[in-house]
Amino acid sequence: MSAVSDRLCPNFIGCLYFNVSRLFRTIDKLAIKAFEPFGLAPSQAFFLLSLGKVKGETIQPSDLADLMNLDRSTVTRLIKGMQKKKLISENRIGRSKYLTMTAKGLDILPSLEEAWEDLSISLNTTIGQEHTKKINQSLVTERKRK
């Protein structure tokens, strides 16, 4: 840290927003690097990984929006981007939309899962395995409360 950073840091040590935002930027840089070889943003990669967990089943966009805590408009943009790359397809039954992975999406899924594992290793190395575990447990506990 620079001398200025050292002087400013005490002002924000107790600020959850500041610290979580700073941590997110660190994590996001690692995630971008992990999924860059696939031409995917981290949110797109986790969208596909989520779809991959329900192989052969359909899932509604709203389910993924809830899981990832994203606005519907953001999910719509993610879907369009992945349809353009031919990674997912969208089907309608009545007024409802359902998503499935295409053959191309299924083909890259094992490599995406490997990149996810590599990302976990990078996070454990960068942040520390014990810190990563504690942060994750806190976030999972908070999610269950909602």
C-alpha positions as CSV (number, residue, x, y, z in Angstrom):
1,M,0.0,0.0,0.0
2,S,1.1,3.6,-0.6
3,A,1.6,6.1,2.2
4,V,-1.7,7.8,1.2
5,S,-3.5,4.4,1.3
6,D,-2.0,3.7,4.7
7,R,-3.4,7.0,6.0
8,L,-6.9,6.5,4.5
9,C,-7.3,2.8,5.4
10,P,-8.1,3.4,9.1
11,N,-11.1,5.5,8.1
12,F,-12.7,2.5,6.3
13,I,-11.5,-0.5,8.4
14,G,-15.0,-0.9,10.0
15,C,-16.9,-0.2,6.8
16,L,-18.5,-3.4,5.5
17,Y,-19.3,-1.8,2.1
18,F,-15.8,-0.7,1.5
19,N,-14.2,-4.0,2.6
20,V,-16.7,-6.2,0.7
21,S,-16.3,-4.0,-2.5
22,R,-12.5,-4.2,-2.2
23,L,-12.7,-8.0,-1.8
24,F,-15.1,-8.3,-4.7
25,R,-12.7,-6.5,-7.0
26,T,-10.0,-8.9,-6.1
27,I,-12.2,-11.9,-6.6
28,D,-13.7,-10.5,-9.8
29,K,-10.2,-10.0,-11.4
30,L,-9.4,-13.7,-10.7
31,A,-12.8,-14.8,-12.1
32,I,-12.4,-12.8,-15.2
33,K,-9.0,-14.4,-15.8
34,A,-10.4,-17.9,-15.1
35,F,-13.2,-17.6,-17.7
36,E,-11.6,-15.4,-20.3
37,P,-10.3,-18.4,-22.3
38,F,-14.0,-19.2,-23.0
39,G,-14.9,-15.7,-24.0
40,L,-17.3,-15.6,-21.1
41,A,-17.8,-13.1,-18.3
42,P,-17.9,-14.7,-14.8
43,S,-21.7,-14.2,-14.6
44,Q,-22.1,-16.0,-17.9
45,A,-19.9,-18.8,-16.8
46,F,-21.8,-19.3,-13.5
47,F,-25.1,-19.1,-15.4
48,L,-23.9,-22.0,-17.6
49,L,-22.5,-23.9,-14.6
50,S,-25.9,-23.5,-12.9
51,L,-27.7,-24.8,-16.0
52,G,-25.1,-27.7,-16.1
53,K,-26.2,-28.8,-12.7
54,V,-29.7,-29.6,-14.0
55,K,-28.4,-31.5,-17.2
56,G,-31.3,-32.5,-19.4
57,E,-33.8,-30.5,-17.5
58,T,-35.2,-27.1,-18.3
59,I,-35.0,-24.2,-15.9
60,Q,-36.8,-20.8,-15.9
61,P,-34.8,-17.6,-16.2
62,S,-36.4,-16.4,-12.9
63,D,-34.9,-19.4,-11.1
64,L,-31.4,-18.3,-12.2
65,A,-32.2,-14.7,-11.4
66,D,-33.1,-15.7,-7.8
67,L,-30.1,-18.0,-7.4
68,M,-27.6,-15.3,-8.7
69,N,-29.4,-12.3,-7.2
70,L,-29.7,-10.6,-10.6
71,D,-32.4,-8.4,-12.0
72,R,-34.5,-9.9,-14.7
73,S,-33.1,-7.3,-17.2
74,T,-29.6,-8.5,-16.5
75,V,-30.7,-12.1,-16.9
76,T,-32.3,-11.3,-20.2
77,R,-29.0,-9.8,-21.4
78,L,-27.0,-12.8,-20.2
79,I,-29.4,-15.1,-22.0
80,K,-29.2,-13.2,-25.3
81,G,-25.4,-13.2,-25.1
82,M,-25.2,-16.9,-24.6
83,Q,-27.8,-17.6,-27.3
84,K,-25.7,-15.6,-29.7
85,K,-22.8,-17.9,-28.8
86,K,-25.1,-20.9,-29.2
87,L,-24.5,-22.1,-25.7
88,I,-28.1,-22.1,-24.5
89,S,-31.5,-22.3,-26.1
90,E,-34.8,-20.9,-25.0
91,N,-38.1,-22.6,-25.3
92,R,-41.6,-21.3,-24.6
93,I,-44.4,-23.2,-23.1
94,G,-47.4,-20.9,-23.0
95,R,-46.2,-17.6,-21.5
96,S,-43.3,-19.2,-19.7
97,K,-39.7,-19.4,-20.9
98,Y,-37.4,-22.3,-20.2
99,L,-33.7,-22.6,-20.8
100,T,-31.6,-25.6,-21.7
101,M,-27.9,-26.0,-22.7
102,T,-27.1,-26.7,-26.3
103,A,-24.7,-29.4,-27.4
104,K,-22.0,-26.6,-27.7
105,G,-22.8,-25.5,-24.1
106,L,-22.6,-29.1,-22.9
107,D,-19.3,-29.6,-24.7
108,I,-17.5,-26.8,-22.8
109,L,-19.1,-27.6,-19.5
110,P,-16.3,-30.0,-18.3
111,S,-13.7,-27.3,-19.1
112,L,-15.8,-24.6,-17.3
113,E,-16.0,-26.9,-14.3
114,E,-12.3,-27.3,-14.4
115,A,-11.8,-23.5,-14.6
116,W,-14.2,-23.1,-11.6
117,E,-12.0,-25.5,-9.6
118,D,-8.9,-23.5,-10.7
119,L,-10.6,-20.3,-9.6
120,S,-11.3,-21.9,-6.2
121,I,-7.6,-22.7,-5.8
122,S,-6.6,-19.2,-6.8
123,L,-9.0,-17.7,-4.3
124,N,-7.7,-20.0,-1.5
125,T,-4.2,-19.0,-2.5
126,T,-4.9,-15.2,-2.7
127,I,-7.3,-14.8,0.2
128,G,-6.3,-17.8,2.3
129,Q,-8.2,-21.1,2.6
130,E,-9.5,-20.4,6.1
131,H,-10.7,-16.8,5.3
132,T,-12.3,-18.1,2.1
133,K,-14.2,-20.8,4.0
134,K,-15.4,-18.3,6.7
135,I,-16.5,-15.7,4.2
136,N,-18.4,-18.4,2.2
137,Q,-20.0,-19.8,5.3
138,S,-21.2,-16.4,6.4
139,L,-22.7,-15.7,2.9
140,V,-24.4,-19.0,2.7
141,T,-25.9,-18.5,6.2
142,E,-27.2,-15.1,5.2
143,R,-28.7,-16.5,2.0
144,K,-30.6,-19.1,4.1
145,R,-32.1,-16.5,6.3
146,K,-33.8,-14.8,3.4
